[in-house]
Amino acid sequence: MLCRILTKLTALKIFLSVKVIEKAPYQSCTTLKYKIKLPKVIEMFTAKLMQHGYRISDVVRSLNPYSGNKRYISIQRFCLLTRFYTDKHEWVEINDKIGTIGISNYAQEALGDVVYAQLPEVSANLKQHDECGALESVKAASELYSPVSGSVKEKNAAVEETPSLINTSCYDKGWLFKVELSNNDEIKGLMTEDQYKEFLKSNKQ
């Protein structure tokens, strides 16, 4: 019965958007879309999504309440990683326990053309706010500070070879290093993007 209804509804090509709230404080999910319109089915899937939060797999298993047969419906799950900032203009983007770290657009503009990047060594253990490297430009030099505590898992060799990536792509190709977080609670003390924008505005006044 459920299969017949789903087949008919799929033909209508009507999408229902269901918002999912992440449990993790540093991630949020975009809207998930299903080719489903049946309220009972939607209720089951929404409840299951909210129950499992961000840990839900890309393929959701649902039970047919009428026959007990298992039904599978594939969905896509797109997560947006939230970026957090420090008052020293470093940023960190968290994916599970791994934090990718770089400097903000404001910082790279203030530095000017970066010509040298000294990054922390892989396996180095850092504490939050530890000095862990340095950047040099044609007009200034700046120390790097770790926004979170953890063990360095990777550094961006491309940035060491081509430091100008920091200027041209500070949030993407110009990331600096990655750490495995040892204390997720430290994220709560950092600024969100909106808070960081307000911080920059207040400093200009």
N, C-alpha and C positions, 0 to 999 in steps of 0.2 A: 504493500500500500504506500509506504513512505517513498519507495523508489519511483513508483509511477507518478506521484505528486511532484517529486523533485525533477523528474524528466520534463514534465509539462512546464514547470516554473523556469527551468533553465532555458527553454525555448523562448521565453518572454524577454530574456537578456536584461533583467532588472537587477540592479546591484543594491544591496543593502550595506550601509556603512556601520560598523561597530567599533566604537572607540575602546581601546584597552589601556588601562593604567598600569604602569610598571611598578613592581615592588621596589626595585633598586632606586636609590635616590639620584643616580647619575645617568639613567637612561629613560627614554620615553619612546613609545611606539606610535607610528603613524596609524592612520585609519586602515583597518582590514576590510576587504571587500569580498562578499560572497555572492554567487549567483543563486540566492535563496530568497524566497519571500514568505514562506510559511511561518507564521508566528510561533507555533509550537517548536519547530525545528530551530528557529533562531534563538528562542529562549534557552534551549538545551546547549547550543554552541556558545552563546554568550556566557552562560553560567560556567561552562567548562573553561572558557578563556580566562574569566575573572578568577576562577579557582586556582588555576596554575600560573597566572601572571606571565612574566617574561620567560619562564622556564618551559612554556608550552612548545611542543615541536611543530614543525611546519606542516605536518600531516596530523590532523585531529581525528581521533577515533571516537565515534559516537555509537551508542546502542539504540537500536530501534525499540521503542517502548512497547510496540504492538507485537512483534514476533520474537524479540530477543536476538535477532541476527545482527552481526556487526556490520556497520556501514562506514566507509572511509570517504572523507571529502578533503581534497587538497586545498590548502590556503597558503598565501604568501605572507610572510611576516617581515616587515621592514622596520628596523630600529634606528632611531636617530640618537647618536651619541651626543650628550650634553657637554659643552666645553666650560671649564671653570678657570678662573683667573686669580692671580695674586696681586698684591699691591706693588710688586716689583716687575709686573708685566709679563710673567710667565703664564702659560696656560697648560692645562692638562685635560685630556679627553680619555674617559674610562670605558673600556670594553671588558666586562667581567672583572678580572683582577689585574688587568694590564692597563697601565696609564701611559699614553703617548704625550710627550711634553715638548713644548716649543715656546717661542716668544710671540707676543702679540703684534698686530700690525702697527700699533702706536709705537712699540719699542723698536721695531725695525726701521720705521721712518725717522725716529729720533737718532738712531745710530748712524744712518746713512749706509753707503755701500759696504757691506760686510766682506772682509778679505781673509779672515781667519776664524776658524771655529775650533775651540778646544772642548771636547766632550768627555763626559765621565766614561771610565772603562767598564766593559761588560763584567758583571759579577760584583761590582762595587756596591756596598751597602750604604744607602743614604738615609738620613733623617730629614724630616720636613724642615725646610728653610736652610739646609746645608748648602754651602758654596760648593759647586760641583763642576765648574768649567768656566770658560770665558769666551767672549766674542770680541773681535777687533774689527773696526772699520777704518776708513781713510781719515776719519776725524775724531774718533773716540774709541774707548774700550769699555766693556761692561762685563761684570761677573754674572755667572749663571747660578741660580738657586733652585733647588728641587722643591716643587710645590707640595710634594707628598713623600712619605717614607716608603722605602722599598729597595729591592735589589734590581740593579740595572740588568736588563735582559738583552738589550740591543741598542746600538747607536747608529745614527744615520751616516753611513760612510759616504754617501753622495754629497752630503753637506760639508763633510771634511774636505772632499775633493773640489767641490764647487760651492763655496760659502754664499755666493750670490743667490742661491736658492732660497735663503732666508728672506731676502728682499722680494723676490718675485713670487714666492709661494709659501708664506710663513705658516699657513694653516694646513698645507697639504704636503707637497714635496719637500718643504723646508723644515719639517719636524726635526727635533734634535735627538732625543733618546726615549727609550721605553723602560718602564720599571714594573715589577710585580709588586703591587701594593701590599704593605704589611698592616695597614690600619685604614680601613675604608671610612671611618668616622672623621678623618681629617678633612674629607671633602666638604663637610658641613661648615668648616671655617673659611672656605674659599668663596669668591664672588661668582655669581651667575653672570651671563653675558649682559643682562640689563643692569645689574648692579655695577659691573665694571664700566659700562658706559657712563653711568651716573658718577662713578669715581673719577673718571677722566674729566667730566664736565666740571666737577667741583674743584679739581686741581688747576683748571685753567682760569678759574675766577680769582 
